[in-house]
């Protein structure tokens, strides 16, 4: 689930309810480009997620990805997430 959250655009990520430390870690992971740094950051995100109830995050991810289905995109050229 952490990798899916990292794939969500920053604007959509801001609308998902989560602890600030997790949000900051996700933003940092999006910024990182080096493989080893990104891998370590993903481990850190996994550690933070152990303390968070996954149900609301999972529901928010389903909502984000459901909005991005090709048949629901109203304007051509929009990219999700």
Backbone torsions as a table, in degrees:
resi	resn	phi	psi	omega
1	UNK	NA	-30.0	179.2
2	UNK	-61.8	-41.6	179.4
3	UNK	-65.1	-36.1	177.8
4	UNK	-66.4	-39.1	178.2
5	UNK	-66.3	-36.7	178.4
6	UNK	-65.3	-31.6	-178.5
7	UNK	-74.9	-15.0	-178.7
8	UNK	-75.4	137.2	179.0
9	UNK	-61.1	150.9	-175.7
10	UNK	-57.7	-39.7	-180.0
11	UNK	-63.5	-41.8	178.7
12	UNK	-72.9	-34.6	179.4
13	UNK	-63.2	-34.5	-179.6
14	UNK	-65.2	-25.5	-178.6
15	UNK	-85.3	-9.7	-179.4
16	UNK	-88.6	129.9	179.8
17	UNK	-74.0	120.8	178.5
18	UNK	-161.7	163.8	177.3
19	UNK	-63.2	149.3	-178.5
20	UNK	-61.4	-37.2	-179.5
21	UNK	-62.6	-40.6	178.5
22	UNK	-67.8	-42.1	178.9
23	UNK	-60.9	-43.3	178.9
24	UNK	-64.5	-40.8	179.0
25	UNK	-65.0	-37.7	178.2
26	UNK	-66.8	-42.1	177.3
27	UNK	-61.9	-41.1	179.4
28	UNK	-63.8	-41.9	179.0
29	UNK	-62.9	-36.1	178.5
30	UNK	-67.1	-30.2	-177.6
31	UNK	-78.9	-31.4	-174.3
32	UNK	-71.9	141.3	179.1
33	UNK	-119.8	-23.2	-179.4
34	UNK	-75.8	137.0	-173.6
35	UNK	-57.3	-51.4	-175.8
36	UNK	-65.6	-39.3	178.5
37	UNK	-64.8	-41.7	179.7
38	UNK	-66.4	-39.1	179.0
39	UNK	-62.5	-45.7	178.4
40	UNK	-63.4	-39.2	179.2
41	UNK	-65.7	-37.9	177.5
42	UNK	-65.3	-36.1	175.3
43	UNK	-63.9	-41.3	178.6
44	UNK	-63.5	-41.4	177.8
45	UNK	-61.7	-41.8	176.9
46	UNK	-60.6	-39.6	177.7
47	UNK	-63.9	-44.0	179.2
48	UNK	-65.3	-35.4	-176.6
49	UNK	-72.3	-17.6	176.8
50	UNK	-64.7	-24.7	-178.8
51	UNK	-95.0	3.2	-175.7
52	UNK	-114.0	141.2	175.3
53	UNK	-68.6	119.8	-174.4
54	UNK	-75.2	-20.1	-175.0
55	UNK	-59.4	-50.6	179.6
56	UNK	-63.8	-36.2	178.0
57	UNK	-66.0	-42.0	179.5
58	UNK	-62.7	-43.1	178.8
59	UNK	-63.2	-40.4	179.2
60	UNK	-65.6	-39.8	178.1
61	UNK	-64.7	-41.8	178.2
62	UNK	-60.7	-43.0	179.5
63	UNK	-64.0	-42.1	-179.9
64	UNK	-64.1	-48.3	-177.5
65	UNK	-73.5	-27.2	176.3
66	UNK	-68.0	-38.4	177.9
67	UNK	-64.4	-22.4	-174.0
68	UNK	-96.8	6.0	178.6
69	UNK	-63.8	141.7	-176.3
70	UNK	-54.1	-34.8	-178.0
71	UNK	-76.6	-11.9	179.4
72	UNK	-103.1	-9.2	179.7
73	UNK	-76.0	121.8	-174.6
74	UNK	-86.1	-29.0	-176.4
75	UNK	-114.3	131.7	177.5
76	UNK	-65.6	145.8	178.9
77	UNK	92.4	-7.1	177.7
78	UNK	-73.5	140.8	178.1
79	UNK	-116.3	143.7	178.8
80	UNK	-122.4	160.9	-47.0
81	UNK	-62.9	NA	NA
